[in-house]
Amino acid sequence: MEYKGNIEKMETKNKVLSYIFRDNCGVRELLVFDHRDAPEVNPQVPAGSVDVGEEIEKAVFREIFEESGLELTSYDLYLGQYNYHRQDLKQLHKRDVYIFNIQETRDQWTHIVSDGEEDKGMEFDYYWLPVEEARSRLVSEMGEYLPKYFFSELVESDLSIIEQWLKRPHVKEFWDDGESWEESYEKYVLKTSSEVVKQYLVYFQDKPIGYIQYYWASKVGDGWWDGYPDDVVGIDQYIGEFDYVGKGHGTRMIQEFIYLLRWNHNISKIITDPGPTNLRAIRCYEKCGFKCVGEIETPDGKELLMEYELDESN
C-alpha cells in the first residue's frame, strides 16, 4: 500500500467506504457487489466520494443508499482513515471506513444506482461473501481494512455462550466471584443496556472466542476508580475457547479493541486491573503497551493497576 512516487503531485480526494455485515447461520458475511457492465472487475463494497462541504458521516449513508438501496441511519464502528493511492489517475484517496451490522434476509438483489456523476444508472448485483473470502477478492485494496477480530455488542441471546465460558477452569480461575449463574445472569443482562459498561463477544473470523468490555471509570461507582477523570476507560477480557489460549489472540484482540476505542471515543488513558497471579493476562497487557504502576485495593481485593497512556505516538 506504500506509494513510491511524489505524493505532493497527487490530487487528494476524500472517500468513504462501508463494510456491511450480516450473520448467516453463524457465518459472518460481507455485502459486496459486481458491476454488471464490468464483469471482469473483482467484487466491491459500497464506497464513493465526499461532496464538497458534505459531512463525512452523511456521505457514507448517502453512498450506501445510492449504490445499494439500503437506508441505514447509524453505523456500529468507525474504523479510521486510510490512504489509497490511485496511481493511474494520480490521486490520493483518503478513505474513511465504517462498519455496519444489519439483519438482511435477501441473499442477492440488483440495484440501479440512483445518483452520482459517474455511477448513476449503472446496475450493481449484490450478494454476500464470507469475510475471509472477501478479504482476498475485493478490488482496489478494499479488503485491506477488514479487521481480523470482530466485536459484537452483547445481547441476551449471547448469554448461553457466556455461561459456558464462565464454567471452564481456565476462565473460572480468574473470573469467579462466587456467584451462582442466576446472579451472574442478572448482572450481565443489566449491563447489556448500560451506558457505563459496554460488553462484547469477540469473534475470530466466524467463531466467538472470547469476551471483552470497556467502562467509563468515573461512572462505575461501588468503590471502583474514585477520582479518575471522565475521559478514562477501563477494560477487562478473557479468551473463552481454550483452544485459542496461548496463541497470541488475546494480545491481538486487545490491540484492535484499543484502536477502535481511540477512533470512536475521546479518551486519554485506558486502565485494567489483573490479579497479581494472572501472569498470562499481565504479559498480554504488557505486549499491548500497558505499564504496571502499582498495586491497588479494589472491592475484589488487591490487584495490579496497569495503564495505557494515549498520545500521538501510540
C-alpha positions in Angstrom: 0.0 0.0 0.0 3.0 2.3 0.1 3.3 4.7 -2.8 6.8 5.3 -4.1 6.0 8.4 -6.3 5.7 12.0 -5.4 2.6 12.3 -3.2 2.7 16.1 -3.4 1.8 16.0 -7.1 -1.2 13.8 -6.5 -4.7 15.2 -6.3 -6.4 14.4 -3.0 -9.9 13.0 -2.8 -12.0 12.4 0.3 -13.7 9.0 0.1 -16.0 6.8 2.3 -16.0 3.0 2.3 -18.6 0.8 4.1 -18.3 -2.7 5.4 -21.9 -4.1 5.9 -22.1 -7.4 7.7 -24.8 -9.9 8.5 -24.8 -13.2 10.4 -25.9 -16.1 8.4 -26.3 -19.2 10.5 -23.2 -18.4 12.5 -21.1 -17.3 9.5 -20.2 -13.6 9.2 -20.8 -12.4 5.7 -19.9 -9.1 4.0 -22.2 -7.4 1.5 -20.4 -7.0 -1.9 -21.5 -6.2 -5.5 -20.4 -6.9 -9.0 -20.5 -4.2 -11.7 -22.9 -5.7 -14.3 -21.2 -3.7 -17.1 -17.7 -4.8 -16.0 -17.8 -8.5 -15.1 -14.1 -8.8 -15.2 -13.7 -6.5 -12.2 -13.4 -8.1 -8.7 -16.2 -7.6 -6.1 -16.6 -4.2 -4.4 -18.3 -2.7 -1.4 -20.4 0.5 -1.3 -18.0 3.4 -1.5 -17.7 6.8 -3.1 -16.6 10.5 -2.9 -17.5 13.0 -0.2 -19.1 16.0 -1.8 -17.7 19.5 -1.2 -19.0 20.7 2.1 -20.6 17.4 3.0 -20.2 15.8 6.4 -18.3 12.5 6.1 -20.9 10.5 8.1 -23.7 11.9 5.9 -21.7 10.9 2.8 -21.4 7.2 3.9 -25.2 6.9 4.4 -25.8 8.7 1.1 -23.4 6.4 -0.8 -24.9 3.3 0.7 -28.4 4.3 -0.3 -27.4 5.4 -3.8 -25.4 2.3 -4.6 -27.5 -0.4 -2.8 -30.9 1.0 -1.9 -30.3 0.3 1.8 -31.5 3.1 4.1 -29.1 3.0 7.0 -29.1 5.7 9.7 -26.4 4.6 12.1 -23.1 2.8 12.0 -21.6 0.4 14.5 -18.0 1.4 14.4 -15.7 3.8 12.7 -12.5 2.0 11.6 -10.4 5.1 10.9 -8.9 6.8 7.8 -6.6 5.1 5.4 -4.7 6.3 2.3 -5.2 4.5 -1.1 -3.1 5.7 -4.0 -4.9 5.6 -7.3 -1.8 5.7 -9.3 -3.5 5.5 -12.8 -5.3 8.8 -12.0 -2.5 10.3 -9.9 -4.9 10.6 -7.0 -4.6 10.1 -3.2 -7.8 8.8 -1.8 -8.3 9.4 1.9 -10.8 6.6 2.8 -12.9 6.9 6.0 -14.1 3.3 6.8 -17.3 2.4 8.6 -18.8 -0.9 9.9 -22.5 -1.7 9.8 -24.2 -4.8 11.2 -27.6 -5.4 9.7 -30.3 -8.1 9.5 -30.9 -8.7 5.8 -32.7 -11.8 4.6 -32.2 -11.2 0.9 -29.3 -13.3 -0.4 -28.9 -11.2 -3.6 -30.5 -8.3 -5.4 -29.9 -5.9 -8.3 -29.8 -2.2 -7.8 -29.8 0.6 -10.3 -27.6 3.4 -8.9 -29.8 6.4 -8.2 -27.3 9.3 -8.3 -23.7 10.3 -8.8 -21.8 11.8 -11.7 -20.1 8.6 -12.6 -22.3 5.8 -11.5 -25.9 7.0 -12.0 -27.9 4.5 -13.9 -25.4 1.6 -13.6 -26.6 -1.8 -12.4 -24.9 -3.4 -9.4 -25.6 -7.1 -8.5 -25.4 -7.5 -4.7 -24.7 -10.7 -2.8 -22.8 -11.8 0.3 -19.3 -13.3 0.8 -17.7 -14.9 3.9 -15.3 -12.4 5.4 -12.1 -14.3 4.7 -13.1 -14.8 1.1 -13.9 -11.2 0.7 -10.6 -10.1 2.2 -8.7 -11.8 -0.7 -11.1 -11.0 -3.5 -12.1 -7.3 -3.1 -10.8 -4.9 -5.7 -8.6 -1.8 -5.2 -7.3 -2.8 -1.7 -10.9 -2.7 -0.3 -10.2 -5.8 1.7 -7.1 -4.4 3.3 -9.1 -2.7 6.2 -11.2 -5.7 7.1 -10.5 -6.4 10.8 -9.2 -9.8 11.9 -11.3 -9.7 15.1 -15.0 -8.6 15.3 -16.6 -7.1 18.4 -20.3 -7.8 18.6 -22.2 -6.0 21.4 -23.5 -8.5 23.9 -27.2 -9.3 23.7 -29.3 -11.6 25.9 -29.2 -14.4 23.3 -25.4 -14.5 23.7 -25.6 -15.3 27.4 -25.6 -19.0 26.9 -22.1 -18.7 25.5 -21.0 -16.6 28.5 -22.5 -19.2 30.9 -20.4 -22.0 29.2 -17.2 -20.0 29.3 -17.5 -18.9 32.9 -17.7 -22.6 34.0 -14.5 -23.5 32.2 -11.5 -23.9 34.5 -9.1 -21.6 32.7 -11.8 -18.8 32.9 -13.2 -19.7 36.3 -9.7 -19.4 37.8 -9.7 -15.6 37.5 -13.4 -14.8 36.8 -15.1 -16.5 39.7 -16.9 -14.1 42.1 -18.5 -17.0 43.9 -21.9 -16.1 42.3 -24.5 -18.5 41.1 -25.2 -18.4 37.4 -28.6 -16.8 38.2 -26.8 -13.9 40.0 -24.3 -13.5 37.1 -27.1 -13.7 34.6 -28.9 -10.8 36.2 -25.7 -8.8 36.3 -24.9 -9.4 32.6 -28.5 -8.7 31.5 -28.5 -5.4 33.3 -25.1 -4.5 31.9 -26.0 -5.2 28.3 -28.1 -2.0 28.3 -25.8 0.1 30.4 -24.3 3.4 29.2 -21.5 2.9 31.7 -20.3 -0.5 30.6 -20.3 -1.9 27.1 -19.8 -5.7 26.6 -18.8 -7.6 23.5 -18.4 -11.1 22.2 -15.1 -11.3 20.3 -15.1 -13.2 17.1 -12.1 -14.5 15.3 -13.2 -14.9 11.7 -16.6 -16.6 12.2 -16.1 -18.1 15.7 -16.8 -16.5 19.0 -13.7 -17.0 21.1 -13.8 -14.5 23.9 -15.3 -11.6 25.8 -14.2 -8.0 26.3 -15.7 -5.0 27.9 -14.9 -1.3 28.4 -16.4 1.0 31.0 -16.1 4.7 32.0 -14.0 4.6 35.1 -15.5 7.8 36.7 -19.1 6.4 36.4 -18.7 2.8 37.7 -19.1 3.6 41.4 -19.4 0.9 44.1 -15.9 1.7 45.4 -14.2 1.5 42.0 -11.8 4.1 40.4 -12.6 7.1 42.6 -11.0 10.3 41.4 -10.5 9.2 37.8 -11.4 11.9 35.1 -14.3 11.4 32.7 -12.1 10.5 29.7 -10.5 7.3 31.2 -11.9 3.9 30.4 -11.1 0.5 31.9 -11.1 -2.8 30.0 -11.4 -6.5 31.0 -11.2 -9.5 28.8 -10.8 -13.3 28.6 -10.5 -16.0 25.9 -13.4 -18.4 26.5 -12.3 -21.0 24.0 -9.3 -22.9 25.4 -8.0 -23.9 22.0 -7.3 -20.2 21.4 -5.4 -19.6 24.6 -1.7 -19.0 24.4 -1.6 -18.4 20.6 -1.5 -14.6 20.6 -5.2 -13.9 20.2 -5.5 -12.1 23.5 -2.8 -9.6 22.5 -4.1 -9.0 19.0 -7.7 -8.6 20.0 -6.8 -6.1 22.8 -4.7 -4.2 20.3 -7.6 -4.0 17.8 -10.0 -3.0 20.6 -7.7 -0.2 21.7 -7.6 1.0 18.2 -11.4 1.1 17.9 -11.7 2.9 21.3 -9.3 5.6 20.1 -11.2 6.2 16.9 -14.6 6.2 18.4 -14.2 7.9 21.8 -12.3 10.9 23.2 -10.1 9.1 25.9 -6.8 9.9 27.5 -6.0 6.7 29.2 -7.0 3.0 29.4 -6.7 1.1 32.7 -7.0 -2.5 33.8 -6.5 -4.4 37.0 -5.4 -8.1 36.5 -4.9 -10.2 39.6 -1.2 -10.4 40.7 -1.1 -14.2 39.9 -2.8 -13.8 36.5 0.6 -13.9 34.7 -0.9 -14.7 31.3 -3.1 -11.6 31.4 -0.2 -9.4 32.7 2.1 -10.4 29.9 -0.7 -9.9 27.4 -1.3 -6.4 28.6 2.4 -5.6 28.6 2.7 -6.7 25.0 -0.1 -4.2 24.1 1.8 -1.3 25.8 0.3 -1.3 29.3 2.6 -0.4 32.1 2.2 -1.6 35.7 2.0 1.4 38.0 1.5 -0.4 41.3 -1.0 -2.4 43.4 -4.4 -1.2 44.4 -7.2 -2.3 46.7 -10.4 -2.9 44.9 -13.8 -4.3 46.1 -12.5 -7.7 44.8 -9.3 -7.4 46.8 -5.7 -6.5 45.9 -5.0 -6.1 42.2 -2.3 -4.7 39.9 -3.0 -1.4 38.3 -1.9 -1.2 34.7 -2.3 1.9 32.5 -2.1 2.6 28.8 -1.4 6.3 28.0 -2.8 7.6 24.8 -0.7 10.2 23.0 0.4 10.9 19.4 3.0 8.1 19.5 0.5 5.3 20.4 
